[in-house]
Amino acid sequence: EVQLVESGGGLVQAGGSLRLSCAASGFTFDAYGVGWLRQAPGKEREGVSCISSSDSSTYYTDSVKGRFTISSDNAKNMVYLQMNGLKPEDTADYYCAVFWVCGPDPRYGYWGQGTPVTVSA
């Protein structure tokens, strides 16, 4: 019954910005960590960012630190990823996910259909 619906992806030039949104349902939103995964064509899936439900601490993979910002609105069951200074290597399908562990070795159990992000040089 867990549902995660991403939106906000698109085509943008290098240096541009996008804001991804995730509408979540089917679970107690503020009892879990939430975050984002991405997978580029021909590459492995990686954790991008997450925010912990326990202490609101955040984690970002090194490649996006200083450029991406994760936030959540628990009252609305929404998660966001503000992406600035986009680079071609950010091109991927982005997925919202429920995280059991938020950190450099994340654990997650659910994710949505994804929203594509394409960054042109």
JOWOPE-V644841 format. One record per residue. N is the residue number from 1. SS is DSSP state (H for helix, E for strand, C for the rest). PSI is psi in degrees with one decimal (none if undefined). D_CENTER is the distance of its C-alpha to the mean C-alpha in whole Angstrom. Layout:
BEGIN
N&SS&PSI&D_CENTER / N&SS&PSI&D_CENTER
END
This chain:
BEGIN
1&C&-11.8&20 / 2&C&130.3&16 / 3&E&133.9&15 / 4&E&118.1&11 / 5&E&114.1&11 / 6&E&152.0&9 / 7&E&167.3&11 / 8&C&-6.4&11 / 9&C&168.6&11 / 10&E&-165.4&14 / 11&E&128.9&17 / 12&E&151.1&17 / 13&E&154.9&20 / 14&C&136.6&19 / 15&C&-10.4&19 / 16&C&-175.1&17 / 17&C&151.7&14 / 18&E&152.1&12 / 19&E&115.2&10 / 20&E&145.1&7 / 21&E&150.0&8 / 22&E&123.0&8 / 23&E&121.1&12 / 24&E&148.5&12 / 25&E&165.4&16 / 26&C&6.8&18 / 27&C&165.7&18 / 28&C&100.4&18 / 29&H&-47.7&15 / 30&H&9.7&16 / 31&H&-2.9&18 / 32&C&161.0&15 / 33&E&153.4&12 / 34&E&154.5&8 / 35&E&-161.6&5 / 36&E&140.5&2 / 37&E&162.8&5 / 38&E&153.9&7 / 39&E&120.7&11 / 40&C&154.0&14 / 41&C&128.6&17 / 42&C&4.4&19 / 43&C&164.2&17 / 44&C&156.3&15 / 45&C&140.5&12 / 46&E&149.9&10 / 47&E&133.3&8 / 48&E&-51.7&6 / 49&E&153.2&6 / 50&E&161.0&7 / 51&E&130.5&10 / 52&C&136.8&13 / 53&C&-21.6&15 / 54&C&-43.9&18 / 55&C&6.9&18 / 56&C&15.1&15 / 57&C&154.3&15 / 58&E&155.8&12 / 59&E&140.6&11 / 60&E&137.7&10 / 61&C&150.1&11 / 62&H&-36.5&14 / 63&H&-16.1&14 / 64&H&-3.1&11 / 65&C&134.3&13 / 66&C&-10.3&15 / 67&C&-34.8&13 / 68&E&147.4&9 / 69&E&125.0&9 / 70&E&145.5&7 / 71&E&164.2&10 / 72&E&155.2&11 / 73&E&96.1&14 / 74&H&-33.5&15 / 75&H&-29.9&19 / 76&H&0.1&17 / 77&C&48.1&14 / 78&E&145.6&11 / 79&E&142.7&8 / 80&E&153.4&7 / 81&E&107.2&6 / 82&E&120.9&9 / 83&E&114.7&10 / 84&C&160.7&13 / 85&C&44.3&16 / 86&C&144.2&14 / 87&C&155.6&16 / 88&H&-33.5&17 / 89&H&-7.4&16 / 90&H&-8.3&12 / 91&C&124.3&13 / 92&E&168.9&11 / 93&E&130.2&10 / 94&E&134.2&6 / 95&E&134.0&6 / 96&E&141.7&5 / 97&E&153.4&7 / 98&E&125.4&10 / 99&E&133.3&11 / 100&E&-33.0&15 / 101&E&127.5&14 / 102&C&112.5&12 / 103&C&-165.0&13 / 104&C&-19.6&14 / 105&C&75.4&15 / 106&C&155.9&13 / 107&E&129.3&14 / 108&E&156.4&12 / 109&E&-19.4&14 / 110&E&148.2&12 / 111&E&165.2&10 / 112&C&-162.0&11 / 113&C&-20.9&12 / 114&C&159.1&10 / 115&E&132.3&10 / 116&E&139.3&12 / 117&E&124.0&12 / 118&E&124.3&15 / 119&E&117.5&16 / 120&E&147.0&20 / 121&C&none&22
END
